[in-house]
Amino acid sequence: MSLQVTVVGVGCDRCHKLAENAQQALAEVGRPDVSVNRVADLEAVADLGVLLTPALIVNDLVLSSGRVLSAQKVAGQLRRMGAAAEG
């Protein structure tokens, strides 16, 4: 499964923490090859329809907005989406 993981936020500590947690979760589910993209431009944030940051978007689906998910919660969501590496 192809993955696009994006953290949306203007670069605050919470945004950085969510990006760290997302990268850790990707490693946990066997997808360390996937990078976490960041969107910080305010116009781009608005275009994505995100009202509260930080937000986590996976394959165009907003998984969270306005909070920092733990790496375990992100990994759980990725598993439910079937994004874990096959093996």
N, C-alpha and C positions, 0 to 999 in steps of 0.2 A: 504494500500500500504506500503510495506517495504521500508524504507529509509536508505541510507548510505550517510552521508554528510561528506565531507572531505575538510579541508583547507590545501593547499599545500604552504609551504614556510619555510624559514630557521629560523624563530622565531623573525623576526623584528616587530616593532610596528605596521606596516601595516597588517602583518599576524595575530597578536593578535586582532586587531580591526575587521578584517574580520570574525574571529572566533566568537567574541562577537556578531557581527551583525547577523551572521548565527544562533546562539543560540537564539537570540531575535526573529528572524523571525520564527523559529520553534515554539516558544511559541505563537506568533501571529496567526499562522495558526492552532493552536490546537495540536501541536506535541511536547510538552515539554519533552516527553519520549525519544526522539531521541537525541543522543549525537553527538557532532561534533568531528570527528577524525582529527588528525593532522599528516601530513607527512612532516618531516624536513630533513630527510636524503637525501643528494644530489643524491645518486644513485637511491633511490626510486623516487625522483622528476623526474629524467631523464627517468626512466622506465615508468612513467605516461605520458610522452610526453609533459610536461608543460615547456614552454620556458620562460615565465615571471611569477614571483610570486609577490604578493600572487595570488593563484588561488582557485576557489571554484568548487568542483566536487560533483555532486549529482547523485547517481546511475550510476557511470561511465561516466557521461556526464559533460564535462567541461562547466560550466555556465559563468565563467569569468576568465580572466587571466591578470595579470599586473595592476589590479585596486582593490580598496576596494568598494564593493557594499554596499549601505546602507541597513539597516534591512528591510526597506519597499520594496526595489527592490528585495532582496532575497525572501521575502514573496510573492511578485507578481509572481516571477518565480516558486516558489513552488506551488502556486495555479494553474498556467498554466499547471504544470506537473501533477496536480491532487493529490498532496501530502498532502493536507489539511485533517484534521481529518473528518471522516464522522459523521454526527450527525444532 
